[in-house]
Amino acid sequence: MKVIGGSARGRKLNSVPGTTTRPIGARVKKALFDVLSGHTPGSRFLDLFAGSGSVGIEALSRGADACLFVEKDSRAVATIRRNLSSTDLSARGKVIREDVFRFIDRPSSEAYDIIYVAPPQYRDLWAETLLALDHSSLLAADGVVIVQIYPKEYHTLELHSLELYRQRRYGSTLLCFYSERLPAERSAD
């Protein structure tokens, strides 16, 4: 697993020991950042269920101003810190060891331009996370939430402030892109 673009391109990333995390494949990561190319530079990035930190580190390498990594597994937190250090991106990356749902429920003055959600599979945690984000103030105006799931996990959700605007499938990975629903669309609900 490596950083594939930007200032840390080619740097090797450590994987989280064990089988509790599933790293994003290089092909999917490249496709993701091709879609996000205009949004990443200067952005505030939030990596939920961060695992090894590969996606947030890629964002930092490609010019994101800052990335907050939220992960509750202590082995993953240590791996993210090692990866930030080995890519010389520690100054712009912050790691919080916390349950994602507690983090979302906590009042925050921070808003993020890009929120990446890649929870463990087959537990419907992606839907629970998206519903929680739908009722939070964590997404900045004109921001985007991206959910990484196995395609068979996907189902439609009744959302108030977010709407699905794009899906991209890469083999056994589905990326779902959500943005803020326009005010006129909200009033029609």
Backbone as a chain_set.jsonl record, in Angstrom:
{"seq": "MKVIGGSARGRKLNSVPGTTTRPIGARVKKALFDVLSGHTPGSRFLDLFAGSGSVGIEALSRGADACLFVEKDSRAVATIRRNLSSTDLSARGKVIREDVFRFIDRPSSEAYDIIYVAPPQYRDLWAETLLALDHSSLLAADGVVIVQIYPKEYHTLELHSLELYRQRRYGSTLLCFYSERLPAERSAD", "coords": {"N": [[0.856, -1.17, 0.0], [0.623, 2.15, -0.945], [1.178, 5.742, -1.097], [-0.351, 7.389, -3.732], [-0.309, 9.777, -5.149], [0.674, 13.291, -5.32], [2.586, 15.178, -2.838], [3.719, 13.191, -1.208], [3.947, 11.039, -2.82], [4.466, 7.67, -3.752], [5.452, 6.88, -1.286], [5.618, 4.296, 1.101], [2.969, 2.81, 2.938], [2.051, 1.652, 6.168], [0.168, -1.242, 7.063], [-2.703, -1.956, 9.108], [-2.21, -4.14, 11.792], [-3.505, -7.493, 11.784], [-6.895, -8.516, 10.884], [-8.937, -6.692, 10.942], [-9.348, -4.378, 9.491], [-9.977, -3.104, 6.16], [-8.066, -2.262, 3.628], [-8.246, 0.343, 1.175], [-8.19, -0.293, -2.287], [-5.589, 0.39, -4.705], [-6.492, 1.108, -7.28], [-9.143, 1.942, -6.797], [-8.675, 4.026, -5.027], [-7.239, 5.801, -6.662], [-9.224, 6.389, -8.583], [-11.139, 7.579, -6.906], [-9.776, 9.932, -6.054], [-9.403, 11.115, -8.505], [-12.023, 11.913, -9.074], [-12.335, 13.699, -6.956], [-10.472, 15.665, -7.498], [-10.623, 18.498, -7.978], [-11.619, 19.371, -5.572], [-9.986, 18.678, -3.421], [-7.416, 20.142, -2.929], [-6.579, 22.535, -0.478], [-8.662, 21.822, 1.177], [-10.613, 20.822, 4.107], [-10.445, 17.776, 5.566], [-12.171, 14.899, 6.65], [-11.709, 11.803, 7.976], [-13.434, 9.078, 8.621], [-13.721, 6.075, 10.544], [-11.027, 5.385, 10.122], [-8.958, 3.452, 9.797], [-5.95, 2.471, 8.391], [-5.375, 5.009, 7.673], [-4.952, 5.648, 5.063], [-6.603, 6.947, 3.076], [-7.107, 9.569, 4.055], [-4.449, 10.419, 4.309], [-3.674, 10.36, 1.665], [-5.26, 12.481, 0.775], [-4.069, 14.62, 2.179], [-1.515, 14.52, 1.042], [-2.164, 15.335, -1.485], [-2.752, 17.985, -1.187], [-4.718, 18.816, 0.701], [-5.629, 20.997, 3.352], [-5.877, 20.16, 6.0], [-6.41, 17.157, 7.91], [-8.574, 15.229, 9.816], [-8.457, 12.291, 11.554], [-10.546, 9.753, 12.581], [-10.801, 7.091, 14.679], [-11.355, 4.109, 16.473], [-9.918, 1.817, 17.181], [-7.018, 0.883, 18.814], [-4.669, -0.168, 17.641], [-4.964, 0.613, 14.998], [-4.947, 3.4, 15.3], [-2.288, 3.807, 16.158], [-1.009, 2.936, 13.834], [-1.872, 4.842, 11.934], [-0.614, 7.123, 12.971], [2.085, 6.378, 12.648], [2.142, 6.216, 9.858], [1.559, 8.87, 9.116], [3.836, 10.115, 10.097], [5.878, 8.844, 8.596], [5.343, 9.825, 6.086], [5.815, 12.454, 6.293], [3.681, 14.149, 6.953], [2.545, 14.766, 9.348], [2.165, 17.282, 10.563], [-0.142, 18.36, 9.505], [-2.076, 16.53, 10.007], [-4.373, 15.126, 12.289], [-5.088, 12.822, 14.835], [-7.723, 11.135, 16.332], [-8.654, 9.012, 18.898], [-11.527, 7.508, 19.087], [-14.975, 6.513, 19.265], [-16.81, 6.604, 16.302], [-19.536, 7.374, 16.209], [-19.963, 8.651, 18.662], [-18.235, 10.777, 18.268], [-19.509, 12.12, 16.1], [-21.928, 12.843, 17.32], [-21.123, 14.669, 19.218], [-21.092, 18.145, 19.937], [-19.724, 20.424, 17.55], [-17.558, 22.935, 16.33], [-16.26, 22.798, 14.023], [-16.272, 22.365, 10.495], [-16.28, 20.243, 7.668], [-14.904, 19.89, 4.426], [-14.702, 17.6, 2.912], [-15.859, 14.448, 3.708], [-15.026, 11.242, 4.541], [-16.201, 7.967, 4.635], [-15.678, 4.787, 5.693], [-16.619, 2.175, 6.918], [-16.486, -0.964, 8.879], [-17.563, -3.859, 7.05], [-20.862, -5.187, 6.251], [-22.476, -4.605, 8.482], [-24.216, -2.6, 8.389], [-23.258, -0.192, 9.167], [-22.442, 1.924, 7.582], [-24.836, 3.098, 6.729], [-25.952, 3.876, 9.169], [-24.018, 5.712, 9.957], [-24.202, 7.635, 7.905], [-26.831, 8.534, 8.307], [-26.495, 9.698, 10.818], [-24.661, 11.74, 10.165], [-26.323, 13.198, 8.52], [-27.878, 14.587, 10.258], [-26.127, 16.27, 11.49], [-23.774, 19.004, 11.902], [-21.405, 18.807, 10.584], [-20.628, 18.793, 7.901], [-19.354, 21.014, 5.558], [-20.649, 23.871, 3.737], [-21.291, 23.211, 0.357], [-19.848, 20.891, 0.573], [-18.788, 17.404, 0.475], [-19.789, 14.049, 1.091], [-18.404, 10.898, 1.129], [-19.048, 7.518, 0.801], [-17.711, 4.357, 1.307], [-18.437, 1.159, 0.368], [-19.348, -2.364, 0.211], [-20.893, -3.423, -2.754], [-23.362, -4.917, -2.492], [-24.298, -4.133, -0.05], [-25.545, -1.704, -0.287], [-28.418, 0.355, 0.063], [-31.312, 2.414, -0.355], [-31.724, 5.444, 1.492], [-33.704, 7.391, 3.708], [-33.102, 10.602, 3.749], [-32.612, 13.825, 5.18], [-31.056, 16.252, 4.902], [-29.003, 15.557, 3.205], [-28.142, 14.285, -0.069], [-27.896, 11.669, -2.458], [-25.707, 11.889, -5.155], [-24.012, 10.69, -6.942], [-22.71, 7.541, -7.954], [-20.106, 5.164, -8.019], [-18.801, 2.199, -9.187], [-16.287, -0.139, -8.541], [-15.253, -3.055, -9.173], [-15.503, -4.993, -6.356], [-16.092, -2.832, -4.771], [-18.04, -0.083, -3.879], [-18.494, 3.319, -4.34], [-20.228, 5.91, -2.919], [-21.488, 9.096, -3.391], [-22.415, 11.937, -1.644], [-24.123, 15.032, -1.247], [-25.02, 18.267, 0.113], [-28.479, 18.763, 0.222], [-30.344, 20.928, -1.829], [-31.935, 23.939, -0.59], [-34.594, 24.364, -1.63], [-35.309, 21.789, -2.367], [-35.333, 20.557, 0.096], [-37.578, 21.689, 1.34], [-39.598, 20.475, -0.014], [-39.85, 17.984, 1.053]], "CA": [[0.0, 0.0, 0.0], [1.442, 3.349, -1.102], [0.56, 7.002, -1.491], [-0.276, 7.322, -5.193], [-0.177, 11.081, -5.787], [1.0, 14.434, -4.484], [3.913, 15.388, -2.256], [4.241, 11.964, -0.6], [3.772, 9.983, -3.818], [5.415, 6.568, -3.716], [5.807, 6.463, 0.076], [4.943, 3.092, 1.567], [2.139, 2.946, 4.134], [1.893, 0.447, 6.973], [-1.19, -1.758, 7.245], [-3.081, -2.235, 10.491], [-2.051, -5.577, 12.065], [-4.744, -8.259, 11.929], [-7.841, -8.527, 9.766], [-10.099, -5.861, 11.282], [-9.532, -3.284, 8.534], [-9.848, -3.475, 4.75], [-7.505, -1.095, 2.949], [-8.77, 0.686, -0.138], [-7.286, -0.682, -3.354], [-4.96, 1.51, -5.421], [-7.355, 1.503, -8.395], [-10.28, 2.675, -6.245], [-8.162, 5.284, -4.471], [-6.941, 6.684, -7.79], [-10.505, 6.837, -9.139], [-11.728, 8.501, -5.926], [-9.114, 11.238, -6.084], [-9.694, 11.729, -9.807], [-13.309, 12.589, -8.899], [-12.178, 14.783, -5.971], [-9.282, 16.47, -7.824], [-10.851, 19.933, -7.806], [-12.07, 19.671, -4.207], [-9.019, 18.307, -2.395], [-6.478, 21.197, -2.494], [-7.115, 23.545, 0.428], [-9.847, 21.332, 1.899], [-10.567, 20.212, 5.437], [-10.834, 16.398, 5.282], [-12.508, 14.088, 7.822], [-11.609, 10.38, 7.649], [-14.124, 8.316, 9.664], [-13.309, 4.667, 10.488], [-9.841, 5.7, 9.321], [-8.1, 2.295, 9.512], [-4.527, 2.805, 8.282], [-5.253, 6.428, 7.342], [-4.547, 5.747, 3.669], [-7.381, 7.912, 2.295], [-6.811, 10.905, 4.567], [-3.052, 10.735, 3.976], [-3.69, 10.686, 0.231], [-5.808, 13.839, 0.664], [-3.027, 15.543, 2.623], [-0.461, 14.508, 0.032], [-2.677, 16.039, -2.661], [-2.954, 19.397, -0.908], [-5.698, 19.18, 1.724], [-5.025, 21.798, 4.423], [-5.871, 19.411, 7.256], [-7.231, 15.947, 7.964], [-8.843, 14.645, 11.125], [-8.67, 10.851, 11.46], [-11.294, 9.25, 13.732], [-10.665, 5.631, 14.702], [-11.368, 3.673, 17.875], [-8.988, 0.719, 17.4], [-5.711, 1.424, 19.201], [-3.656, -0.575, 16.652], [-5.148, 1.474, 13.824], [-4.485, 4.744, 15.673], [-0.822, 3.773, 16.118], [-0.626, 2.812, 12.422], [-2.082, 6.157, 11.302], [0.464, 8.017, 13.437], [3.32, 5.959, 11.962], [2.028, 6.578, 8.441], [1.688, 10.326, 9.017], [5.241, 10.428, 10.327], [6.716, 8.368, 7.485], [5.052, 10.617, 4.882], [6.093, 13.847, 6.66], [2.415, 14.889, 6.911], [2.023, 14.855, 10.714], [1.805, 18.648, 10.947], [-1.497, 18.687, 9.041], [-2.973, 15.432, 10.359], [-4.672, 14.936, 13.712], [-5.725, 11.53, 15.045], [-8.529, 11.03, 17.551], [-9.127, 7.659, 19.205], [-12.891, 7.669, 19.592], [-16.061, 5.913, 18.509], [-17.284, 7.538, 15.281], [-20.863, 7.895, 16.525], [-19.79, 9.641, 19.734], [-17.623, 11.95, 17.643], [-20.527, 12.829, 15.321], [-22.94, 13.39, 18.237], [-20.558, 15.747, 20.016], [-21.149, 19.45, 19.263], [-18.447, 20.807, 16.954], [-17.527, 24.19, 15.574], [-15.537, 22.483, 12.794], [-17.009, 21.808, 9.358], [-15.329, 19.595, 6.774], [-15.243, 19.955, 3.011], [-14.806, 16.218, 2.437], [-15.973, 13.457, 4.781], [-14.893, 9.898, 3.979], [-16.76, 6.971, 5.55], [-15.358, 3.42, 5.247], [-16.751, 1.336, 8.117], [-16.482, -2.418, 8.675], [-18.649, -4.297, 6.17], [-21.978, -6.07, 6.613], [-23.112, -4.274, 9.763], [-25.039, -1.437, 8.071], [-22.675, 0.984, 9.823], [-22.394, 3.025, 6.619], [-26.143, 3.761, 6.752], [-26.065, 4.515, 10.481], [-23.117, 6.872, 9.933], [-24.768, 8.637, 7.0], [-27.992, 9.113, 8.993], [-25.976, 10.583, 11.868], [-24.118, 12.926, 9.497], [-27.465, 13.927, 7.97], [-28.415, 15.436, 11.335], [-25.025, 16.976, 12.141], [-23.312, 20.214, 11.204], [-20.0, 18.547, 10.262], [-20.335, 19.005, 6.483], [-19.321, 22.416, 5.143], [-21.43, 24.204, 2.548], [-20.66, 22.692, -0.867], [-19.011, 19.745, 0.9], [-19.179, 16.094, -0.05], [-19.595, 12.857, 1.917], [-18.2, 9.715, 0.302], [-19.17, 6.272, 1.545], [-17.114, 3.188, 0.648], [-19.1, -0.059, 0.833], [-19.501, -3.482, -0.704], [-22.101, -3.075, -3.499], [-24.595, -5.56, -2.005], [-24.732, -3.467, 1.179], [-26.244, -0.454, -0.571], [-29.869, 0.512, -0.01], [-31.655, 3.832, -0.276], [-31.99, 5.96, 2.831], [-34.471, 8.638, 3.785], [-32.218, 11.629, 4.293], [-33.208, 15.159, 5.214], [-30.201, 17.322, 4.39], [-28.04, 15.02, 2.239], [-28.714, 13.532, -1.181], [-26.972, 10.927, -3.294], [-25.621, 12.481, -6.486], [-23.156, 9.907, -7.834], [-22.19, 6.256, -7.495], [-19.093, 4.581, -8.885], [-18.478, 0.841, -8.755], [-14.99, -0.648, -8.957], [-15.211, -4.436, -8.701], [-16.28, -5.241, -5.135], [-16.182, -1.601, -3.994], [-18.971, 0.938, -4.36], [-18.347, 4.64, -3.739], [-21.465, 6.699, -2.997], [-21.179, 10.502, -3.15], [-23.568, 12.692, -1.15], [-23.914, 16.462, -1.021], [-26.152, 18.912, 0.762], [-29.664, 18.96, -0.603], [-30.655, 22.349, -1.988], [-33.043, 24.332, 0.275], [-35.914, 24.147, -2.268], [-35.58, 20.36, -2.318], [-35.649, 20.213, 1.488], [-38.929, 22.101, 1.7], [-40.534, 19.58, -0.673], [-39.93, 16.733, 1.824]], "C": [[0.904, 1.236, 0.0], [0.573, 4.582, -1.306], [0.726, 7.086, -3.005], [-0.161, 8.671, -5.885], [0.241, 12.152, -4.799], [2.396, 14.4, -3.902], [4.535, 14.134, -1.659], [4.137, 10.766, -1.552], [4.888, 8.941, -3.723], [5.807, 6.11, -2.327], [4.96, 5.268, 0.492], [4.159, 3.393, 2.849], [2.047, 1.607, 4.843], [0.42, 0.055, 7.013], [-1.442, -1.969, 8.73], [-2.907, -3.737, 10.72], [-3.412, -6.263, 12.241], [-5.642, -8.116, 10.714], [-9.052, -7.629, 10.011], [-10.331, -4.719, 10.302], [-9.37, -3.821, 7.114], [-9.328, -2.252, 4.008], [-8.149, -0.887, 1.577], [-7.731, 0.287, -1.19], [-6.754, 0.536, -4.099], [-5.84, 2.016, -6.556], [-8.534, 2.349, -7.91], [-9.822, 4.022, -5.698], [-7.841, 6.278, -5.58], [-8.231, 7.25, -8.382], [-11.184, 7.844, -8.207], [-11.095, 9.879, -6.043], [-9.155, 11.886, -7.468], [-11.011, 12.505, -9.724], [-13.157, 13.823, -7.999], [-11.082, 15.789, -6.334], [-9.478, 17.966, -7.627], [-11.222, 20.335, -6.394], [-10.995, 19.507, -3.146], [-8.069, 19.438, -1.99], [-7.176, 22.264, -1.637], [-8.284, 23.088, 1.274], [-9.531, 20.919, 3.334], [-11.204, 18.838, 5.266], [-11.105, 15.678, 6.592], [-12.556, 12.632, 7.381], [-12.198, 9.585, 8.81], [-13.892, 6.828, 9.453], [-12.0, 4.621, 9.691], [-8.918, 4.523, 9.018], [-6.627, 2.666, 9.511], [-4.302, 4.29, 7.99], [-4.929, 6.676, 5.886], [-5.287, 6.83, 2.881], [-7.1, 9.341, 2.76], [-5.392, 11.343, 4.253], [-2.938, 11.072, 2.492], [-4.216, 12.11, 0.023], [-4.773, 14.879, 1.083], [-1.919, 15.648, 1.591], [-0.865, 15.317, -1.201], [-3.119, 17.472, -2.347], [-4.055, 19.782, 0.052], [-4.985, 19.96, 2.824], [-4.875, 21.007, 5.712], [-6.73, 18.169, 7.104], [-7.349, 15.507, 9.415], [-9.2, 13.181, 10.896], [-9.398, 10.408, 12.725], [-11.322, 7.729, 13.645], [-10.645, 5.188, 16.158], [-10.397, 2.545, 18.187], [-7.587, 1.265, 17.678], [-4.601, 1.037, 18.221], [-3.749, 0.294, 15.399], [-4.648, 2.888, 14.112], [-2.957, 4.812, 15.614], [-0.318, 3.698, 14.672], [-0.777, 4.14, 11.696], [-0.958, 7.105, 11.699], [1.793, 7.672, 12.777], [3.292, 6.391, 10.495], [2.128, 8.088, 8.234], [3.155, 10.736, 9.163], [6.104, 10.037, 9.126], [6.468, 9.124, 6.183], [5.322, 12.108, 5.105], [4.84, 14.721, 6.596], [1.795, 15.078, 8.298], [1.536, 16.239, 11.091], [0.376, 19.012, 10.55], [-2.513, 17.599, 9.355], [-3.144, 15.322, 11.864], [-5.454, 13.635, 13.846], [-6.469, 11.549, 16.371], [-8.945, 9.576, 17.717], [-10.486, 7.792, 19.874], [-13.858, 6.893, 18.706], [-16.622, 6.968, 17.552], [-18.621, 8.159, 15.66], [-20.824, 8.892, 17.687], [-19.186, 10.922, 19.176], [-18.667, 12.77, 16.89], [-21.544, 13.505, 16.237], [-22.442, 14.574, 19.056], [-20.671, 17.078, 19.274], [-19.761, 19.851, 18.758], [-18.584, 22.135, 16.228], [-16.809, 23.991, 14.246], [-16.502, 21.968, 11.734], [-15.971, 21.32, 8.35], [-15.831, 19.639, 5.34], [-15.46, 18.56, 2.418], [-14.838, 15.303, 3.656], [-15.971, 12.083, 4.124], [-15.309, 8.88, 5.027], [-16.471, 5.58, 4.985], [-15.409, 2.472, 6.447], [-16.589, -0.151, 7.816], [-17.729, -2.835, 7.882], [-19.711, -5.107, 6.9], [-22.607, -5.798, 7.974], [-24.056, -3.089, 9.609], [-24.534, -0.17, 8.776], [-22.583, 2.174, 8.88], [-23.702, 3.806, 6.669], [-26.334, 4.51, 8.075], [-25.207, 5.785, 10.538], [-23.693, 7.982, 9.069], [-25.991, 9.308, 7.63], [-27.554, 10.062, 10.109], [-25.405, 11.863, 11.26], [-25.222, 13.811, 8.932], [-28.05, 14.9, 8.989], [-27.313, 16.193, 12.076], [-24.69, 18.235, 11.352], [-21.848, 20.045, 10.773], [-19.639, 18.82, 8.804], [-20.415, 20.492, 6.152], [-20.253, 22.623, 3.948], [-20.635, 23.773, 1.322], [-19.723, 21.528, -0.595], [-19.556, 18.46, 0.319], [-18.879, 15.022, 0.993], [-19.45, 11.689, 0.951], [-18.244, 8.497, 1.202], [-18.587, 5.146, 0.699], [-17.743, 1.935, 1.225], [-18.98, -1.17, -0.206], [-20.825, -3.256, -1.433], [-23.405, -3.688, -2.983], [-25.113, -4.928, -0.718], [-25.634, -2.269, 0.901], [-27.764, -0.622, -0.535], [-30.166, 1.989, 0.145], [-31.988, 4.197, 1.164], [-32.868, 7.204, 2.732], [-33.608, 9.658, 4.508], [-32.892, 12.979, 4.208], [-32.326, 16.195, 4.524], [-29.17, 16.853, 3.362], [-28.777, 14.31, 1.108], [-27.598, 12.858, -1.967], [-26.923, 11.587, -4.666], [-24.739, 11.682, -7.443], [-22.805, 8.591, -7.149], [-21.181, 5.771, -8.514], [-18.748, 3.204, -8.319], [-17.154, 0.418, -9.382], [-14.863, -2.052, -8.399], [-16.102, -4.617, -7.481], [-16.355, -4.019, -4.225], [-17.138, -0.633, -4.669], [-18.693, 2.228, -3.601], [-19.63, 5.411, -3.99], [-21.134, 8.122, -2.559], [-22.461, 11.235, -2.774], [-23.173, 14.158, -0.988], [-25.134, 17.011, -0.292], [-27.286, 19.086, -0.23], [-29.939, 20.457, -0.678], [-31.863, 22.718, -1.147], [-34.421, 24.092, -0.336], [-36.295, 22.677, -2.229], [-35.944, 19.917, -0.905], [-37.082, 20.538, 1.819], [-39.986, 21.2, 1.046], [-40.709, 18.267, 0.093], [-41.143, 16.681, 2.717]], "O": [[1.817, 1.36, 0.817], [-0.607, 4.481, -1.641], [1.827, 6.877, -3.514], [0.064, 8.716, -7.095], [0.173, 11.951, -3.586], [3.277, 13.694, -4.395], [5.76, 14.023, -1.607], [4.231, 9.616, -1.123], [6.071, 9.27, -3.628], [6.433, 5.06, -2.184], [3.751, 5.232, 0.266], [4.622, 4.128, 3.722], [1.974, 0.557, 4.204], [-0.463, 0.913, 6.999], [-0.506, -2.138, 9.512], [-3.403, -4.535, 9.926], [-4.348, -5.675, 12.783], [-5.214, -7.658, 9.654], [-10.082, -7.789, 9.357], [-11.419, -4.144, 10.287], [-8.723, -4.844, 6.888], [-10.078, -1.301, 3.783], [-8.544, -1.845, 0.913], [-6.534, 0.505, -1.001], [-7.393, 1.588, -4.121], [-5.929, 3.224, -6.775], [-8.883, 3.352, -8.534], [-10.496, 5.036, -5.882], [-8.138, 7.466, -5.454], [-8.322, 8.448, -8.65], [-11.739, 8.843, -8.665], [-11.803, 10.884, -6.122], [-8.959, 13.096, -7.583], [-11.11, 13.62, -10.237], [-13.772, 14.859, -8.249], [-10.795, 16.685, -5.54], [-8.567, 18.639, -7.146], [-11.151, 21.514, -6.047], [-11.074, 20.126, -2.085], [-7.921, 19.683, -0.793], [-8.211, 22.813, -2.016], [-8.85, 23.888, 2.02], [-8.381, 20.704, 3.716], [-12.364, 18.735, 4.868], [-10.346, 15.83, 7.549], [-13.35, 12.266, 6.515], [-11.56, 9.43, 9.852], [-13.868, 6.36, 8.315], [-11.893, 3.896, 8.701], [-8.155, 4.593, 8.055], [-6.107, 3.129, 10.526], [-3.171, 4.772, 8.052], [-4.656, 7.814, 5.505], [-4.669, 7.555, 2.102], [-6.878, 10.227, 1.935], [-5.155, 12.515, 3.96], [-2.188, 11.971, 2.113], [-3.688, 12.856, -0.8], [-4.617, 15.903, 0.419], [-1.437, 16.742, 1.3], [-0.02, 15.907, -1.874], [-3.792, 18.101, -3.163], [-4.32, 20.973, 0.217], [-3.858, 19.624, 3.189], [-3.886, 21.15, 6.431], [-7.651, 18.124, 6.289], [-6.359, 15.423, 10.142], [-10.122, 12.865, 10.145], [-8.917, 10.66, 13.83], [-11.804, 7.157, 12.667], [-9.991, 5.819, 16.989], [-10.075, 2.33, 19.355], [-7.037, 2.017, 16.874], [-3.686, 1.827, 17.989], [-2.731, 0.662, 14.813], [-3.999, 3.504, 13.267], [-2.399, 5.77, 15.079], [0.685, 4.324, 14.33], [0.1, 4.525, 10.922], [-0.412, 7.811, 10.852], [2.545, 8.566, 12.388], [4.292, 6.87, 9.96], [2.732, 8.532, 7.258], [3.644, 11.6, 8.435], [6.96, 10.809, 8.693], [7.293, 9.07, 5.271], [5.088, 12.926, 4.215], [4.918, 15.894, 6.229], [0.645, 15.503, 8.408], [0.586, 16.366, 11.864], [-0.247, 19.868, 11.178], [-3.687, 17.729, 9.008], [-2.176, 15.415, 12.618], [-6.371, 13.372, 13.068], [-5.915, 11.93, 17.401], [-9.515, 8.975, 16.807], [-10.593, 8.136, 21.051], [-13.578, 6.651, 17.532], [-16.878, 8.102, 17.96], [-18.821, 9.356, 15.453], [-21.573, 9.869, 17.69], [-19.579, 12.022, 19.565], [-18.706, 13.992, 17.03], [-21.978, 14.623, 15.957], [-23.236, 15.386, 19.531], [-20.371, 17.131, 18.081], [-18.757, 19.649, 19.441], [-19.602, 22.414, 15.594], [-16.753, 24.91, 13.429], [-17.435, 21.225, 12.039], [-14.909, 21.924, 8.202], [-17.018, 19.451, 5.072], [-16.295, 18.372, 1.534], [-13.967, 15.37, 4.523], [-16.802, 11.791, 3.264], [-14.836, 8.915, 6.163], [-16.966, 5.233, 3.913], [-14.373, 2.021, 6.934], [-16.558, -0.558, 6.655], [-18.801, -2.246, 8.025], [-19.496, -5.63, 7.993], [-23.215, -6.696, 8.557], [-24.633, -2.623, 10.592], [-25.28, 0.793, 8.957], [-22.64, 3.319, 9.328], [-23.689, 5.037, 6.654], [-26.82, 5.641, 8.091], [-25.622, 6.8, 11.098], [-23.674, 9.148, 9.463], [-26.167, 10.519, 7.5], [-28.171, 11.107, 10.32], [-25.639, 12.953, 11.782], [-25.075, 15.032, 8.871], [-28.644, 15.913, 8.622], [-27.543, 16.704, 13.172], [-25.246, 18.491, 10.285], [-21.133, 21.035, 10.614], [-18.471, 19.055, 8.495], [-21.419, 21.147, 6.433], [-20.598, 21.676, 3.242], [-19.42, 23.964, 1.274], [-18.886, 21.203, -1.436], [-20.645, 18.43, -0.256], [-17.862, 15.072, 1.684], [-20.278, 11.51, 0.057], [-17.572, 8.441, 2.232], [-18.925, 4.998, -0.475], [-17.612, 1.662, 2.418], [-18.567, -0.942, -1.343], [-21.812, -2.92, -0.78], [-24.449, -3.038, -3.033], [-26.258, -5.168, -0.334], [-26.408, -1.865, 1.769], [-28.312, -1.604, -1.034], [-29.365, 2.734, 0.712], [-32.468, 3.372, 1.942], [-32.77, 7.97, 1.774], [-33.41, 9.582, 5.721], [-33.653, 13.248, 3.278], [-32.795, 16.933, 3.657], [-28.53, 17.681, 2.715], [-29.883, 13.8, 1.291], [-26.506, 13.404, -2.121], [-27.963, 11.824, -5.28], [-24.721, 11.968, -8.64], [-22.628, 8.533, -5.932], [-21.367, 5.94, -9.719], [-18.445, 3.061, -7.134], [-16.927, 0.59, -10.58], [-14.411, -2.228, -7.268], [-17.314, -4.42, -7.559], [-16.648, -4.15, -3.036], [-17.056, -0.394, -5.874], [-18.659, 2.237, -2.37], [-20.07, 5.549, -5.131], [-20.569, 8.332, -1.486], [-23.463, 11.166, -3.486], [-22.037, 14.476, -0.638], [-26.136, 16.321, -0.106], [-27.081, 19.502, -1.37], [-29.78, 21.17, 0.313], [-32.757, 21.887, -0.991], [-35.332, 23.658, 0.369], [-37.47, 22.345, -2.074], [-36.761, 19.015, -0.723], [-37.75, 19.763, 2.503], [-41.132, 21.162, 1.493], [-41.636, 17.512, -0.199], [-41.347, 15.694, 3.425]]}, "num_chains": 1, "name": "protein.A"}
